[in-house]
Amino acid sequence: MSIHKTTPSRTSLARLKKAAALGLAIAGLGLTATASVQAQDVEVPGTIKWTIPFGVGGGTDVWARFFAPWFSEHIPSQPGFMIDNVPGGGSINGANIFAMRAKSDGSDWLGTSASTQYPAMLGDRRVRYDYADWTPILATPTGGVVYAQPSLGGDPESALAGLLEQSVKLAVQSHTGLELPVLIALDMLGVEVQAVSGMRGRGEGRLAFERGEAEIDFQTTSAYLSSVAPLVESGRAVPLFSLGVLNDEGQIVRDPAFPDLPTFSEVYENLNGEAPSATANEAFRKFFASGFTLQKLIMVPKDTPEALVETYREAALEFVDTEEFKQEADAHLGPYTPIVGDIVQQHLEDAMSLDDDLREWLADWLETKHGARI
């Protein structure tokens, strides 16, 4: 386990100097005392340890280091942030340690990702944490797009028709990873998918697609825009649908990154004459919500004082609404606005609440369709 001081990524030299000076003071003096914030009658810790259950340089680590200076600047008393990277078990190790050791005085934060949510939802025996024991501060969404080889059809409708006529391959990291809701969606559409597992990342899945080893692929928004959009422009890939995004009411709507691309739900309704429903759709919605709408989360122990929780949320609401943040966030987060507060709590409680019948259906579906076990 190693602790790394955050490095501000702001464009303002004055802010960089200020953040650096603050960080040096914390690192050099090892400050742990709290600073009284009389205006809000709440004590904000002088240092916040942010546990990231992934290695340095990974997506969640970069995400935390992007947000840390913003929180430091907007939280009263401007606390310092120490990023505590605890990799292992696909984020399970670090989350387990946080669950056991985190203090409830506001000085301990946890950054989670879909690979932290999914094992808890699936009842992974290695999991020793419970999301019901944590309170969310902020969530950042992402989107995703499913696309196909042009040999199946030169436009979305003909490519989808081609998919329905043959078995196709999709390269995945794991049947129970981020691709899970995609596999459920494709099955609901009637696509016969052979999911070839063992990829070390979604990038390897894309390369398998580019080599012609897979007929379809899926990428999250940032990877799609940077690596797949050029394939589409050159006629080497045909976008089929996006997964969409959840609005505040919990409805799946079009992804702002792909406003002209239909969502999975729209494609399903167009094919079947009715909106998706039943158990499979419930499973899709829950894993889509926890893996995409809540793709990355900031969590604190449930017993953290409510005044501190509100202080952290108010700081987020303050900077999220600034033009400077919106401009800088576009490169890091895509065209998605972070979700703060009660809405996150509502989405999270709904997504994580799998009853025994749904989990049993999912286990049976995975083994029957893909020979995989939870």
Secondary structure, DSSP 4 states (H G I P E B T S, - for coil): -EEEE-----S-HHHHHHHHHHHHHHHHHT---EEEETTTTEEEESEEEEEESS-TTSHHHHHHHHHHHHHHHHSTT--EEEEEE---GGGHHHHHHHHHH--SSS-EEEEEEHHHHHHHHHT-TT----GGGEEEEEEE---EEEEE-GGG-SSHHHHHHHHTTSEEEEE-S-TTSTTHHHHHHHHHHT-EEEEE---SSHHHHHHHHHTTS-SEEEEEHHHIIIIIHHHHHTTS-EEEEE--EE-TTS-EE--TT-TTSPBHHHHHHHHHSS---HHHHHHHHHHHIIIIITSEEEEEETTS-HHHHHHHHHHHHHHHTSHHHHHHHHHHH-S-PPEETHHHHHHHHHHH---HHHHHHHHHHHHHHHS---
